[in-house]
Amino acid sequence: MPKIFEYFGLIFYFFSNEHEPIHVHVALGDCETIYELIMENGELKEIRRRAKKGVSPLREKDAKTAEEFIRKYETNIIEKWINFFVLRKQIRCTNIKKKI
């Protein structure tokens, strides 16, 4: 379960056995929400938010912050997805300490 980003308490990660569409899990404490990145012709068209079964979703404020982060760092998230799932490379967590 590679952690890809930390951002002011929000933890962004993939599960090791993921599937498409590209998506990222975002957790804060005991809460978690999944964000699917819907791509069309190489461009982000939509971010779909969904709950993880059996887990409380992020509070609305945190969910919006996570979505803003994903919009800003979409290229990095996609790059990490490709490196990990397609190219089978190790990826490192990036700790972002500057507010977006």
SEDRENVO-86094 format. One record per atom (N, C-alpha, C): residue number from 1; chain; atom name; x, y, z. Coordinates in Angstrom, 3 decimals, m for minus. Each point is the difference from the previous one (the first is absolute). Last residue first. Example, Ala and Ser with C-alpha at 12.3 -4.5 7.8 and 13.67 -1.06 7.14 Angstrom:
seq=2; mol=A; atom=N; px=12.850; py=m2.250; pz=7.080
seq=2; mol=A; atom=CA; px=0.820; py=1.190; pz=0.060
seq=2; mol=A; atom=C; px=m0.770; py=1.090; pz=0.730
seq=1; mol=A; atom=N; px=0.290; py=m5.720; pz=m0.070
seq=1; mol=A; atom=CA; px=m0.890; py=1.190; pz=0.000
seq=1; mol=A; atom=C; px=0.900; py=1.200; pz=0.000
***
This chain:
seq=100; mol=A; atom=N; px=m1.963; py=24.912; pz=m0.628
seq=100; mol=A; atom=CA; px=m0.365; py=0.244; pz=m1.397
seq=100; mol=A; atom=C; px=m1.010; py=1.116; pz=m0.082
seq=99; mol=A; atom=N; px=4.072; py=m0.991; pz=3.769
seq=99; mol=A; atom=CA; px=m1.444; py=0.015; pz=m0.283
seq=99; mol=A; atom=C; px=m0.254; py=0.294; pz=m1.469
seq=98; mol=A; atom=N; px=4.430; py=m2.437; pz=1.957
seq=98; mol=A; atom=CA; px=m0.458; py=1.335; pz=m0.411
seq=98; mol=A; atom=C; px=m1.470; py=m0.088; pz=m0.365
seq=97; mol=A; atom=N; px=2.819; py=m3.744; pz=1.143
seq=97; mol=A; atom=CA; px=m0.115; py=0.842; pz=1.190
seq=97; mol=A; atom=C; px=m0.437; py=1.417; pz=m0.308
seq=96; mol=A; atom=N; px=0.230; py=m5.488; pz=m1.865
seq=96; mol=A; atom=CA; px=m0.232; py=1.359; pz=m0.462
seq=96; mol=A; atom=C; px=m0.279; py=0.873; pz=1.223
seq=95; mol=A; atom=N; px=2.503; py=m4.897; pz=m1.084
seq=95; mol=A; atom=CA; px=m0.683; py=0.752; pz=1.043
seq=95; mol=A; atom=C; px=m0.097; py=1.458; pz=m0.447
seq=94; mol=A; atom=N; px=0.513; py=m4.998; pz=m2.576
seq=94; mol=A; atom=CA; px=0.394; py=1.394; pz=m0.002
seq=94; mol=A; atom=C; px=m0.812; py=0.718; pz=1.069
seq=93; mol=A; atom=N; px=1.625; py=m5.409; pz=m1.128
seq=93; mol=A; atom=CA; px=m0.991; py=0.943; pz=0.512
seq=93; mol=A; atom=C; px=0.594; py=1.407; pz=m0.037
seq=92; mol=A; atom=N; px=1.514; py=m4.020; pz=m3.416
seq=92; mol=A; atom=CA; px=0.232; py=0.614; pz=1.311
seq=92; mol=A; atom=C; px=m1.141; py=0.934; pz=0.350
seq=91; mol=A; atom=N; px=0.752; py=m4.757; pz=m3.228
seq=91; mol=A; atom=CA; px=m0.298; py=1.425; pz=0.040
seq=91; mol=A; atom=C; px=0.184; py=0.501; pz=1.423
seq=90; mol=A; atom=N; px=1.627; py=m4.339; pz=m3.558
seq=90; mol=A; atom=CA; px=m0.263; py=0.473; pz=1.352
seq=90; mol=A; atom=C; px=m0.328; py=1.481; pz=m0.081
seq=89; mol=A; atom=N; px=m1.021; py=m3.092; pz=m4.255
seq=89; mol=A; atom=CA; px=1.073; py=0.688; pz=0.704
seq=89; mol=A; atom=C; px=m0.437; py=0.312; pz=1.431
seq=88; mol=A; atom=N; px=m2.300; py=m2.126; pz=m4.098
seq=88; mol=A; atom=CA; px=0.401; py=m0.782; pz=1.177
seq=88; mol=A; atom=C; px=1.210; py=0.580; pz=0.721
seq=87; mol=A; atom=N; px=m2.798; py=1.460; pz=m4.002
seq=87; mol=A; atom=CA; px=1.442; py=m0.214; pz=m0.095
seq=87; mol=A; atom=C; px=0.570; py=m0.794; pz=1.173
seq=86; mol=A; atom=N; px=m4.706; py=0.878; pz=m0.133
seq=86; mol=A; atom=CA; px=0.366; py=m0.384; pz=m1.363
seq=86; mol=A; atom=C; px=1.479; py=m0.368; pz=m0.072
seq=85; mol=A; atom=N; px=m1.968; py=1.443; pz=4.179
seq=85; mol=A; atom=CA; px=m0.817; py=m1.091; pz=m0.530
seq=85; mol=A; atom=C; px=0.414; py=m0.479; pz=m1.390
seq=84; mol=A; atom=N; px=2.443; py=3.575; pz=2.383
seq=84; mol=A; atom=CA; px=m0.221; py=m1.116; pz=0.905
seq=84; mol=A; atom=C; px=m0.713; py=m1.171; pz=m0.676
seq=83; mol=A; atom=N; px=0.910; py=4.072; pz=m2.435
seq=83; mol=A; atom=CA; px=1.257; py=m0.565; pz=0.492
seq=83; mol=A; atom=C; px=m0.231; py=m1.239; pz=0.846
seq=82; mol=A; atom=N; px=m3.778; py=2.406; pz=m1.440
seq=82; mol=A; atom=CA; px=0.659; py=m0.687; pz=m1.117
seq=82; mol=A; atom=C; px=1.300; py=m0.650; pz=0.466
seq=81; mol=A; atom=N; px=m2.266; py=2.639; pz=3.148
seq=81; mol=A; atom=CA; px=m0.821; py=m1.163; pz=m0.346
seq=81; mol=A; atom=C; px=0.702; py=m0.817; pz=m1.096
seq=80; mol=A; atom=N; px=1.904; py=4.136; pz=1.175
seq=80; mol=A; atom=CA; px=0.262; py=m1.008; pz=1.031
seq=80; mol=A; atom=C; px=m0.796; py=m1.273; pz=m0.284
seq=79; mol=A; atom=N; px=m0.801; py=3.643; pz=m2.828
seq=79; mol=A; atom=CA; px=1.375; py=m0.477; pz=m0.183
seq=79; mol=A; atom=C; px=0.332; py=m1.094; pz=1.011
seq=78; mol=A; atom=N; px=m4.088; py=2.214; pz=0.475
seq=78; mol=A; atom=CA; px=m0.027; py=m0.880; pz=m1.171
seq=78; mol=A; atom=C; px=1.387; py=m0.587; pz=m0.256
seq=77; mol=A; atom=N; px=m0.337; py=3.208; pz=3.382
seq=77; mol=A; atom=CA; px=m0.732; py=m1.200; pz=0.395
seq=77; mol=A; atom=C; px=m0.007; py=m1.007; pz=m1.145
seq=76; mol=A; atom=N; px=1.842; py=4.241; pz=m0.836
seq=76; mol=A; atom=CA; px=0.865; py=m0.781; pz=0.884
seq=76; mol=A; atom=C; px=m0.679; py=m1.302; pz=0.425
seq=75; mol=A; atom=N; px=m2.508; py=3.066; pz=m2.514
seq=75; mol=A; atom=CA; px=1.080; py=m0.532; pz=m0.830
seq=75; mol=A; atom=C; px=0.923; py=m0.887; pz=0.823
seq=74; mol=A; atom=N; px=m3.494; py=2.348; pz=2.255
seq=74; mol=A; atom=CA; px=m0.485; py=m1.107; pz=m0.838
seq=74; mol=A; atom=C; px=1.115; py=m0.631; pz=m0.826
seq=73; mol=A; atom=N; px=m0.315; py=3.738; pz=3.546
seq=73; mol=A; atom=CA; px=1.072; py=m0.988; pz=m0.149
seq=73; mol=A; atom=C; px=m0.393; py=m1.180; pz=m0.882
seq=72; mol=A; atom=N; px=m3.028; py=3.688; pz=0.933
seq=72; mol=A; atom=CA; px=1.300; py=0.663; pz=m0.134
seq=72; mol=A; atom=C; px=1.110; py=m0.996; pz=m0.344
seq=71; mol=A; atom=N; px=m4.393; py=m1.605; pz=0.855
seq=71; mol=A; atom=CA; px=m0.011; py=0.828; pz=m1.218
seq=71; mol=A; atom=C; px=1.372; py=0.645; pz=m0.230
seq=70; mol=A; atom=N; px=m0.616; py=m2.401; pz=3.985
seq=70; mol=A; atom=CA; px=0.056; py=m0.908; pz=m1.152
seq=70; mol=A; atom=C; px=0.005; py=0.789; pz=m1.306
seq=69; mol=A; atom=N; px=m0.613; py=2.403; pz=3.999
seq=69; mol=A; atom=CA; px=1.364; py=m0.526; pz=m0.073
seq=69; mol=A; atom=C; px=0.148; py=m0.879; pz=m1.240
seq=68; mol=A; atom=N; px=m4.263; py=1.536; pz=1.021
seq=68; mol=A; atom=CA; px=0.833; py=1.113; pz=m0.474
seq=68; mol=A; atom=C; px=1.449; py=m0.461; pz=m0.188
seq=67; mol=A; atom=N; px=m2.943; py=m3.057; pz=1.963
seq=67; mol=A; atom=CA; px=m0.282; py=0.163; pz=m1.423
seq=67; mol=A; atom=C; px=0.811; py=1.147; pz=m0.602
seq=66; mol=A; atom=N; px=0.280; py=m0.732; pz=4.655
seq=66; mol=A; atom=CA; px=0.619; py=m1.107; pz=m0.724
seq=66; mol=A; atom=C; px=m0.225; py=0.146; pz=m1.502
seq=65; mol=A; atom=N; px=m2.170; py=3.055; pz=2.791
seq=65; mol=A; atom=CA; px=1.441; py=0.257; pz=0.005
seq=65; mol=A; atom=C; px=0.725; py=m1.086; pz=m0.784
seq=64; mol=A; atom=N; px=m4.567; py=m0.607; pz=0.702
seq=64; mol=A; atom=CA; px=0.238; py=1.078; pz=m0.970
seq=64; mol=A; atom=C; px=1.486; py=0.337; pz=m0.092
seq=63; mol=A; atom=N; px=m1.326; py=m3.117; pz=3.242
seq=63; mol=A; atom=CA; px=m0.226; py=m0.569; pz=m1.338
seq=63; mol=A; atom=C; px=0.256; py=1.046; pz=m1.080
seq=62; mol=A; atom=N; px=0.095; py=1.336; pz=4.520
seq=62; mol=A; atom=CA; px=1.193; py=m0.768; pz=m0.339
seq=62; mol=A; atom=C; px=m0.111; py=m0.608; pz=m1.400
seq=61; mol=A; atom=N; px=m3.761; py=2.283; pz=1.670
seq=61; mol=A; atom=CA; px=1.114; py=0.950; pz=m0.120
seq=61; mol=A; atom=C; px=1.277; py=m0.723; pz=m0.427
seq=60; mol=A; atom=N; px=m3.828; py=m2.653; pz=0.944
seq=60; mol=A; atom=CA; px=m0.128; py=0.763; pz=m1.243
seq=60; mol=A; atom=C; px=1.164; py=0.971; pz=m0.203
seq=59; mol=A; atom=N; px=0.933; py=m4.422; pz=2.770
seq=59; mol=A; atom=CA; px=m0.922; py=1.120; pz=0.194
seq=59; mol=A; atom=C; px=0.032; py=0.870; pz=m1.241
seq=58; mol=A; atom=N; px=1.193; py=m5.116; pz=m0.680
seq=58; mol=A; atom=CA; px=0.589; py=1.242; pz=0.493
seq=58; mol=A; atom=C; px=m1.103; py=1.029; pz=0.251
seq=57; mol=A; atom=N; px=m1.676; py=m4.998; pz=0.296
seq=57; mol=A; atom=CA; px=0.659; py=0.872; pz=m0.981
seq=57; mol=A; atom=C; px=0.639; py=1.210; pz=0.674
seq=56; mol=A; atom=N; px=m0.668; py=m5.027; pz=2.207
seq=56; mol=A; atom=CA; px=m0.614; py=1.333; pz=m0.059
seq=56; mol=A; atom=C; px=0.735; py=0.855; pz=m1.021
seq=55; mol=A; atom=N; px=m0.275; py=m5.382; pz=m0.429
seq=55; mol=A; atom=CA; px=0.827; py=1.055; pz=0.603
seq=55; mol=A; atom=C; px=m0.738; py=1.332; pz=m0.121
seq=54; mol=A; atom=N; px=m1.474; py=m4.275; pz=m1.937
seq=54; mol=A; atom=CA; px=0.300; py=m0.288; pz=1.395
seq=54; mol=A; atom=C; px=0.822; py=1.050; pz=0.721
seq=53; mol=A; atom=N; px=0.217; py=0.102; pz=m5.221
seq=53; mol=A; atom=CA; px=m0.950; py=m0.841; pz=0.728
seq=53; mol=A; atom=C; px=0.492; py=m0.275; pz=1.424
seq=52; mol=A; atom=N; px=1.177; py=4.399; pz=m2.742
seq=52; mol=A; atom=CA; px=0.571; py=m1.329; pz=0.121
seq=52; mol=A; atom=C; px=m0.937; py=m0.800; pz=0.904
seq=51; mol=A; atom=N; px=m1.432; py=4.298; pz=m3.249
seq=51; mol=A; atom=CA; px=0.321; py=m0.487; pz=1.334
seq=51; mol=A; atom=C; px=0.662; py=m1.372; pz=m0.089
seq=50; mol=A; atom=N; px=0.283; py=3.973; pz=m3.835
seq=50; mol=A; atom=CA; px=m0.841; py=m1.086; pz=0.486
seq=50; mol=A; atom=C; px=0.494; py=m0.475; pz=1.361
seq=49; mol=A; atom=N; px=0.472; py=4.031; pz=m4.336
seq=49; mol=A; atom=CA; px=0.236; py=m0.319; pz=1.402
seq=49; mol=A; atom=C; px=m0.924; py=m1.154; pz=0.391
seq=48; mol=A; atom=N; px=2.270; py=2.074; pz=m4.791
seq=48; mol=A; atom=CA; px=m1.170; py=m0.594; pz=0.662
seq=48; mol=A; atom=C; px=0.393; py=m0.417; pz=1.407
seq=47; mol=A; atom=N; px=1.721; py=3.531; pz=m4.086
seq=47; mol=A; atom=CA; px=0.429; py=m0.728; pz=1.193
seq=47; mol=A; atom=C; px=m1.270; py=m0.488; pz=0.679
seq=46; mol=A; atom=N; px=1.314; py=1.549; pz=m5.392
seq=46; mol=A; atom=CA; px=m0.873; py=m0.039; pz=1.172
seq=46; mol=A; atom=C; px=0.716; py=m0.712; pz=1.138
seq=45; mol=A; atom=N; px=2.091; py=1.020; pz=m4.224
seq=45; mol=A; atom=CA; px=m1.343; py=0.503; pz=m0.302
seq=45; mol=A; atom=C; px=m0.855; py=0.105; pz=1.246
seq=44; mol=A; atom=N; px=5.487; py=m0.190; pz=m1.635
seq=44; mol=A; atom=CA; px=m0.912; py=m0.264; pz=1.098
seq=44; mol=A; atom=C; px=m1.346; py=0.651; pz=m0.304
seq=43; mol=A; atom=N; px=3.391; py=m1.690; pz=m3.927
seq=43; mol=A; atom=CA; px=m0.341; py=1.134; pz=0.867
seq=43; mol=A; atom=C; px=m0.955; py=m0.434; pz=1.093
seq=42; mol=A; atom=N; px=1.671; py=m2.785; pz=m3.750
seq=42; mol=A; atom=CA; px=1.143; py=0.470; pz=0.767
seq=42; mol=A; atom=C; px=m0.253; py=1.185; pz=0.908
seq=41; mol=A; atom=N; px=m3.487; py=m2.162; pz=m2.620
seq=41; mol=A; atom=CA; px=1.036; py=0.526; pz=m0.905
seq=41; mol=A; atom=C; px=1.165; py=0.625; pz=0.762
seq=40; mol=A; atom=N; px=m3.303; py=m0.974; pz=3.334
seq=40; mol=A; atom=CA; px=m0.471; py=m0.099; pz=m1.375
seq=40; mol=A; atom=C; px=1.031; py=0.680; pz=m0.888
seq=39; mol=A; atom=N; px=m0.891; py=m1.979; pz=5.540
seq=39; mol=A; atom=CA; px=0.818; py=0.610; pz=m1.045
seq=39; mol=A; atom=C; px=m0.663; py=m0.199; pz=m1.356
seq=38; mol=A; atom=N; px=m1.015; py=m0.082; pz=5.605
seq=38; mol=A; atom=CA; px=m0.571; py=m0.390; pz=m1.280
seq=38; mol=A; atom=C; px=0.709; py=0.797; pz=m1.092
seq=37; mol=A; atom=N; px=0.944; py=m1.571; pz=5.268
seq=37; mol=A; atom=CA; px=0.395; py=1.006; pz=m0.996
seq=37; mol=A; atom=C; px=m0.468; py=m0.492; pz=m1.362
seq=36; mol=A; atom=N; px=m1.625; py=m0.958; pz=5.361
seq=36; mol=A; atom=CA; px=0.297; py=m0.561; pz=m1.316
seq=36; mol=A; atom=C; px=0.311; py=1.135; pz=m0.960
seq=35; mol=A; atom=N; px=0.059; py=m0.779; pz=5.619
seq=35; mol=A; atom=CA; px=m0.176; py=0.951; pz=m1.096
seq=35; mol=A; atom=C; px=0.428; py=m0.664; pz=m1.302
seq=34; mol=A; atom=N; px=m1.635; py=m1.309; pz=5.447
seq=34; mol=A; atom=CA; px=0.714; py=m0.395; pz=m1.210
seq=34; mol=A; atom=C; px=m0.348; py=0.993; pz=m1.107
seq=33; mol=A; atom=N; px=0.156; py=0.125; pz=5.756
seq=33; mol=A; atom=CA; px=m0.791; py=0.174; pz=m1.219
seq=33; mol=A; atom=C; px=0.887; py=m0.378; pz=m1.175
seq=32; mol=A; atom=N; px=m0.219; py=m0.364; pz=5.903
seq=32; mol=A; atom=CA; px=0.649; py=m0.208; pz=m1.287
seq=32; mol=A; atom=C; px=m0.998; py=0.189; pz=m1.139
seq=31; mol=A; atom=N; px=1.166; py=0.271; pz=5.935
seq=31; mol=A; atom=CA; px=m0.869; py=0.295; pz=m1.149
seq=31; mol=A; atom=C; px=0.780; py=m0.172; pz=m1.302
seq=30; mol=A; atom=N; px=1.684; py=m0.242; pz=4.633
seq=30; mol=A; atom=CA; px=m0.770; py=m1.200; pz=m0.329
seq=30; mol=A; atom=C; px=m0.900; py=0.183; pz=m1.209
seq=29; mol=A; atom=N; px=4.059; py=3.230; pz=0.297
seq=29; mol=A; atom=CA; px=m0.478; py=m0.719; pz=1.174
seq=29; mol=A; atom=C; px=m0.693; py=m1.282; pz=m0.433
seq=28; mol=A; atom=N; px=0.581; py=2.170; pz=m3.974
seq=28; mol=A; atom=CA; px=0.310; py=0.921; pz=1.096
seq=28; mol=A; atom=C; px=m0.590; py=m0.637; pz=1.245
seq=27; mol=A; atom=N; px=1.066; py=m1.315; pz=m5.656
seq=27; mol=A; atom=CA; px=m0.403; py=m0.275; pz=1.369
seq=27; mol=A; atom=C; px=0.427; py=1.122; pz=0.929
seq=26; mol=A; atom=N; px=m0.782; py=m1.672; pz=m5.527
seq=26; mol=A; atom=CA; px=0.437; py=1.109; pz=0.846
seq=26; mol=A; atom=C; px=m0.570; py=m0.243; pz=1.393
seq=25; mol=A; atom=N; px=1.144; py=m2.685; pz=m5.065
seq=25; mol=A; atom=CA; px=m0.674; py=m0.023; pz=1.290
seq=25; mol=A; atom=C; px=0.552; py=1.155; pz=0.816
seq=24; mol=A; atom=N; px=m0.325; py=m0.591; pz=m5.538
seq=24; mol=A; atom=CA; px=0.855; py=0.156; pz=1.167
seq=24; mol=A; atom=C; px=m0.887; py=m0.011; pz=1.242
seq=23; mol=A; atom=N; px=0.001; py=m1.551; pz=m5.705
seq=23; mol=A; atom=CA; px=m0.642; py=0.566; pz=1.176
seq=23; mol=A; atom=C; px=0.981; py=0.003; pz=1.160
seq=22; mol=A; atom=N; px=m0.972; py=m1.300; pz=m5.647
seq=22; mol=A; atom=CA; px=0.995; py=0.508; pz=0.942
seq=22; mol=A; atom=C; px=m0.756; py=0.606; pz=1.172
seq=21; mol=A; atom=N; px=m2.954; py=m3.526; pz=m2.355
seq=21; mol=A; atom=CA; px=0.750; py=1.187; pz=m0.398
seq=21; mol=A; atom=C; px=1.041; py=0.379; pz=1.059
seq=20; mol=A; atom=N; px=0.494; py=m4.348; pz=m0.311
seq=20; mol=A; atom=CA; px=m0.379; py=1.272; pz=m0.616
seq=20; mol=A; atom=C; px=m1.461; py=0.270; pz=0.304
seq=19; mol=A; atom=N; px=3.103; py=m2.793; pz=3.437
seq=19; mol=A; atom=CA; px=m0.646; py=m0.174; pz=m1.292
seq=19; mol=A; atom=C; px=m0.292; py=1.376; pz=m0.566
seq=18; mol=A; atom=N; px=3.409; py=m2.477; pz=4.205
seq=18; mol=A; atom=CA; px=m1.034; py=0.907; pz=m0.511
seq=18; mol=A; atom=C; px=m0.447; py=m0.339; pz=m1.408
seq=17; mol=A; atom=N; px=3.038; py=m1.793; pz=3.982
seq=17; mol=A; atom=CA; px=m0.701; py=m0.786; pz=m1.023
seq=17; mol=A; atom=C; px=m1.133; py=0.814; pz=m0.630
seq=16; mol=A; atom=N; px=2.832; py=1.802; pz=3.501
seq=16; mol=A; atom=CA; px=0.934; py=m0.702; pz=m0.879
seq=16; mol=A; atom=C; px=m0.678; py=m0.751; pz=m1.139
seq=15; mol=A; atom=N; px=m1.940; py=4.576; pz=2.147
seq=15; mol=A; atom=CA; px=0.112; py=m1.377; pz=0.454
seq=15; mol=A; atom=C; px=0.876; py=m0.724; pz=m1.016
seq=14; mol=A; atom=N; px=0.464; py=5.347; pz=1.034
seq=14; mol=A; atom=CA; px=m0.567; py=m1.025; pz=m0.868
seq=14; mol=A; atom=C; px=m0.021; py=m1.307; pz=0.781
seq=13; mol=A; atom=N; px=m0.041; py=5.455; pz=1.888
seq=13; mol=A; atom=CA; px=0.676; py=m1.265; pz=m0.269
seq=13; mol=A; atom=C; px=m0.749; py=m0.849; pz=m1.016
seq=12; mol=A; atom=N; px=0.450; py=4.886; pz=3.327
seq=12; mol=A; atom=CA; px=m0.425; py=m0.438; pz=m1.332
seq=12; mol=A; atom=C; px=0.760; py=m1.286; pz=m0.311
seq=11; mol=A; atom=N; px=m1.386; py=3.130; pz=4.575
seq=11; mol=A; atom=CA; px=0.894; py=m1.010; pz=m0.543
seq=11; mol=A; atom=C; px=m0.602; py=m0.501; pz=m1.308
seq=10; mol=A; atom=N; px=m0.398; py=4.586; pz=3.480
seq=10; mol=A; atom=CA; px=m0.633; py=m0.859; pz=m1.002
seq=10; mol=A; atom=C; px=1.062; py=m0.942; pz=m0.575
seq=9; mol=A; atom=N; px=1.304; py=3.345; pz=3.104
seq=9; mol=A; atom=CA; px=m0.780; py=m1.053; pz=0.647
seq=9; mol=A; atom=C; px=m0.717; py=m0.927; pz=m0.960
seq=8; mol=A; atom=N; px=2.607; py=3.677; pz=m1.729
seq=8; mol=A; atom=CA; px=m0.651; py=0.524; pz=1.196
seq=8; mol=A; atom=C; px=m0.964; py=m1.016; pz=0.618
seq=7; mol=A; atom=N; px=2.129; py=m1.972; pz=m3.873
seq=7; mol=A; atom=CA; px=m0.323; py=1.417; pz=m0.119
seq=7; mol=A; atom=C; px=m0.827; py=0.422; pz=1.209
seq=6; mol=A; atom=N; px=3.080; py=m4.247; pz=m2.651
seq=6; mol=A; atom=CA; px=m0.544; py=0.466; pz=1.274
seq=6; mol=A; atom=C; px=m0.224; py=1.491; pz=m0.159
seq=5; mol=A; atom=N; px=0.587; py=m4.388; pz=m3.747
seq=5; mol=A; atom=CA; px=0.101; py=1.379; pz=0.466
seq=5; mol=A; atom=C; px=m0.496; py=0.096; pz=1.437
seq=4; mol=A; atom=N; px=0.545; py=m4.276; pz=m2.122
seq=4; mol=A; atom=CA; px=0.582; py=0.833; pz=m1.048
seq=4; mol=A; atom=C; px=0.170; py=1.456; pz=0.406
seq=3; mol=A; atom=N; px=m0.216; py=m5.453; pz=1.970
seq=3; mol=A; atom=CA; px=m0.437; py=1.358; pz=0.312
seq=3; mol=A; atom=C; px=0.687; py=0.906; pz=m1.012
seq=2; mol=A; atom=N; px=m1.093; py=m5.439; pz=m0.502
seq=2; mol=A; atom=CA; px=0.927; py=1.141; pz=m0.044
seq=2; mol=A; atom=C; px=m0.682; py=1.338; pz=0.300
seq=1; mol=A; atom=N; px=m0.729; py=m5.304; pz=0.904
seq=1; mol=A; atom=CA; px=m0.855; py=1.173; pz=0.000
seq=1; mol=A; atom=C; px=0.897; py=1.230; pz=0.000
***
